[in-house]
């Protein structure tokens, strides 16, 4: 996401939820989404939180394309939308909790 902002690629950023033409307006939509997003989640941060509460085998996956367990997550893949797999908009993290 940072790279797309630095490259001034405003088309990578959607005009949802508010119709914005400027790069800054679209970036604000992406980051804050009318106040619905309170923080940006990164894989390293989620991995740290998940380890703290006992998850193992934590892995990152490509939206709409990958899952470590198609029987569990396969249906979710069809509901995801992604237009840029080099710099995806969505972060998909899967993990296991021992004993479950």
N, C-alpha and C positions, 0 to 999 in steps of 0.2 A: 504494500500500500504506500509506504514512504517513497519508494522508487517511482511509482506512478504519479505521485504528487510532485516530486522533484522534476520529473520529465514533463510536467504540465499536461498530462494526459487526462483531460477532463472527461472524456468519453468513458474512461474506466469507472469513474464515479457516477452512480445513478442520480437521477433527479427526483428520487423518492426519499422521503415522503413529501417534500416541498419542491415544486417546479423551480429549479435553479439553473441558470445558464453558466454562471461563473465557476471557475475551478474552486474558489474559496467557498462558495455556496454549496456546491456539490460535496466538497470535503466535509463541511459542517453537517450536511445530511448524513454522510457515512459515519462520522464520529459520534454525533449526538442523537440523531434520529428523533428530533423533537423532545429530547430529554429522556427517551426510553433507554438509551445506552448510557450507562454510568461509568464504564471503563472500557479500555481496549484490552482484550484478552489475547495473550501470546501463548504459544505452545510451552515455552519454558515456565511461565507463570502457572498455567494449568497443570503441567507436569509436577511442579513443586507442591501445589495444593493437593493433587491426587495422591502423591506419595505420602504426604503427611497424614492422610486418612486411610492409608492401607492399600491403595490400588497398586497393581503390578502390571507388567507387560503393557506399558503405556506407549501408544504409537499414534502417529499423525497419518492421515489418509487424504487422498485427493477427493474433493467433493464430487459427487455423482458417479464416481468411477470405482472407488476402492472401499473394501471393508475386510476386516479379518474374520468376520462371521456373517456370511450372507444369509443364513437362516434367521438371524436376529435382526440384522440391520439392512437387509436387502430391500425391503419395502421403503425404507427411509431414503435410499439413494434416488428413487424415482421422484421424490418430492423436493429434492434439492435443485437449485438452479445455479449454474456457473457458466460464465462466458469466457473466462480467461484462466486457463489452467497453469500458466506460467507464474502469474501473480493472482491467486484466487482471492475472492471476496470472503469466503467462508473457511473457517478453521474446523476441521473434523478430527476429534481426538477419541480414541477408543482405548479401553483399559479393562482389566479383570480385577476382581477382588477375591483373594484366596477364600476358598470354602463356599463360593457361590456358583 
